[in-house]
Amino acid sequence: MTAAEYCLRPMKCELNVLSAPDGSSMFVQGDTTIISAVYGPVEAKVQKMLYDKAHVEVTYNAAQGPPSVNGRVTEKYIKDSCESAIMTTLHPGASISINVQELQDSGGILACALNASCLALLNASVSMKYTVAAVHCMIDKNTDQIIMDPDNTQLQNARASFTYAFDSVRKDVICCHTSGTFVEKDMIATKQCCKTASQHVFDLYREIVKKYANII
């Protein structure tokens, strides 16, 4: 099993796309587009207040239709990944809200949502232990080849698909979402490919933050 290449679809990002939140980002990868907005840290409501750390909540809105089970699952992945990266103990009794709006899903929507949320947190100057980079891949059911960052057309031919998120310090996996049929060696191979490709995402983060820092 091999990956043809480690390159991803073209990625673009813009910060401060919304005026009301403390931080916001629009992340585009191929034709998949996400806007993420961060509010906080602000004082949490009594029922959500945690006295030893900040409360992190995520709201995910699909491009069409009412809230769904898949949307709640996506919220859980984003919440767990971002909460692990945020230095929540610096803000006891506070709340940090992440609102994610899907604009277009052309494949890899969870990875794009995670990356957009990380950039929005950076834009909001939330203290973080590390940044998070997510990468999506699939295994072709006919060739068993690993295809990096597939679009929806390619995904129609997938035997299994994988989304991994890595931290910027040790490149450890902090999030993993899978679907389809696969064995252990498939997971090992796809994880390594996505780990290599994640460097492209981290490089993009550096470019964006450097550009933003020069502006301010």
C-alpha positions in Angstrom: 0.0 0.0 0.0 1.4 3.4 -1.0 0.4 7.0 -1.1 0.8 8.6 -4.5 1.9 11.9 -2.9 1.7 13.8 0.3 0.4 17.1 -1.2 -3.0 18.4 -0.2 -5.6 20.4 -2.1 -4.8 24.1 -2.2 -5.4 25.8 1.2 -6.4 29.4 1.8 -7.2 31.2 5.0 -8.3 34.6 6.1 -8.5 35.8 9.7 -10.8 38.4 11.2 -13.6 37.7 8.7 -16.2 38.5 11.3 -16.4 41.6 13.5 -18.4 40.5 16.5 -16.3 37.5 17.8 -13.0 37.7 19.6 -11.4 35.7 16.8 -12.5 34.3 13.5 -11.2 32.5 10.4 -12.3 31.3 7.0 -10.5 28.1 6.0 -10.8 26.9 2.4 -9.3 23.6 1.2 -10.1 22.7 -2.4 -13.8 23.7 -2.5 -14.5 22.8 1.1 -15.1 26.0 3.1 -15.5 26.6 6.8 -15.9 29.7 8.9 -15.1 29.4 12.6 -15.7 32.1 15.3 -14.4 32.1 18.9 -16.0 34.0 21.8 -14.1 34.3 25.1 -12.7 33.7 27.5 -15.6 35.4 29.2 -17.4 34.7 32.5 -19.3 31.4 32.2 -23.0 31.0 33.1 -23.5 29.4 36.5 -24.7 26.1 35.2 -21.6 25.8 32.9 -19.0 27.2 35.3 -16.0 25.1 36.2 -14.0 26.3 39.1 -10.6 24.8 38.1 -10.6 25.5 34.4 -12.4 27.1 31.5 -15.5 25.5 30.0 -15.2 24.9 26.3 -18.3 24.5 24.1 -18.6 24.0 20.3 -21.6 24.6 18.0 -21.5 23.2 14.5 -23.9 24.3 11.8 -24.3 22.4 8.6 -24.6 24.2 5.3 -28.2 22.9 4.9 -30.8 21.3 7.0 -31.5 21.1 10.8 -29.0 19.9 13.4 -28.1 16.3 12.9 -26.4 13.4 14.7 -23.4 13.8 12.4 -23.2 17.5 13.4 -23.2 16.6 17.1 -20.4 14.0 16.5 -18.4 16.7 14.7 -18.9 19.0 17.6 -17.5 16.4 20.0 -14.4 15.9 17.9 -13.7 19.6 17.6 -14.4 20.2 21.3 -12.1 17.4 22.5 -9.3 18.4 20.1 -9.5 22.1 20.9 -9.9 21.6 24.7 -6.8 19.5 24.7 -4.8 22.3 23.1 -6.2 25.2 25.1 -4.6 26.1 28.4 -8.0 25.9 30.2 -6.5 26.1 33.7 -5.5 29.7 33.1 -9.1 30.7 32.9 -11.1 29.1 35.8 -14.8 30.0 35.8 -14.6 31.2 32.2 -16.2 30.1 29.0 -14.7 29.7 25.5 -17.3 29.2 22.7 -16.3 28.0 19.2 -19.0 28.4 16.5 -18.3 26.5 13.3 -20.3 27.2 10.1 -20.1 24.8 7.2 -20.3 26.7 3.9 -19.4 23.9 1.5 -18.5 20.3 1.9 -16.4 18.9 -0.9 -14.6 16.3 1.2 -12.5 16.5 4.4 -15.0 18.6 6.2 -13.9 17.5 9.7 -10.3 18.2 9.0 -11.2 21.7 7.7 -13.4 22.4 10.7 -10.6 21.5 13.1 -8.0 23.6 11.2 -10.4 26.6 11.0 -11.1 26.4 14.7 -7.5 26.3 15.6 -6.8 29.4 13.5 -9.8 31.2 15.1 -8.4 30.4 18.6 -5.0 31.8 17.5 -6.8 34.9 16.2 -8.6 35.3 19.5 -5.3 35.1 21.3 -6.4 32.2 23.4 -3.5 30.6 25.3 -2.6 27.2 23.8 -0.2 24.4 24.6 0.1 23.6 20.9 -1.6 24.1 17.6 -3.6 21.4 15.9 -3.4 20.3 12.3 -5.9 17.8 10.8 -5.5 15.8 7.6 -8.0 13.6 5.7 -7.2 10.6 3.5 -8.9 7.5 2.1 -8.0 4.0 0.8 -9.2 3.3 -2.7 -11.3 0.1 -2.8 -10.0 -1.0 -6.2 -6.3 -0.2 -6.0 -5.8 -0.2 -2.1 -3.8 3.1 -2.7 -3.9 5.8 -0.1 -5.3 9.0 -1.5 -4.5 12.2 0.4 -7.2 14.8 0.9 -9.8 13.3 -1.5 -12.7 15.3 -2.8 -16.3 13.9 -2.8 -15.9 12.3 -6.3 -12.9 10.3 -5.1 -14.6 9.4 -1.8 -17.3 7.6 -3.8 -14.7 4.9 -4.5 -13.3 4.7 -0.9 -13.0 1.5 1.0 -12.2 3.5 4.2 -11.5 7.1 5.1 -9.5 8.5 8.0 -9.2 12.0 9.6 -6.2 12.5 11.9 -5.4 15.6 14.0 -1.8 16.1 15.3 -0.3 18.4 17.8 2.5 20.8 16.8 4.9 19.8 19.6 5.3 16.0 19.4 3.2 15.3 16.3 1.1 12.9 18.4 -2.4 12.0 17.3 -5.0 13.9 19.4 -8.0 13.0 17.3 -8.9 10.2 14.9 -12.1 9.6 13.0 -12.6 6.6 10.7 -15.2 5.1 8.5 -15.4 2.0 6.3 -13.6 -1.3 6.4 -9.9 -1.5 7.3 -7.3 -3.5 9.2 -4.6 -2.4 11.6 -1.9 -2.0 8.9 -4.2 0.3 7.0 -4.5 2.5 10.0 -0.7 2.5 10.6 0.0 3.4 7.0 -2.6 6.2 6.8 -1.6 7.7 10.1 2.0 8.0 8.9 1.0 9.5 5.5 -1.3 12.1 7.3 1.4 12.9 9.8 3.9 13.7 7.0 1.2 15.8 5.2 0.3 17.7 8.4 3.5 19.6 8.1 1.9 21.5 5.1 -0.9 22.6 7.4 1.6 23.7 10.2 3.6 25.6 7.6 0.4 27.4 6.5 -0.3 28.4 10.1 3.1 30.0 10.4 2.6 31.9 7.2 -0.8 33.2 8.2 0.2 34.2 11.7 3.4 35.9 10.4 1.3 37.8 7.8 -1.2 38.8 10.5 1.4 39.8 12.9 3.0 42.1 10.3 -0.4 43.8 9.7 -0.9 44.6 13.4 
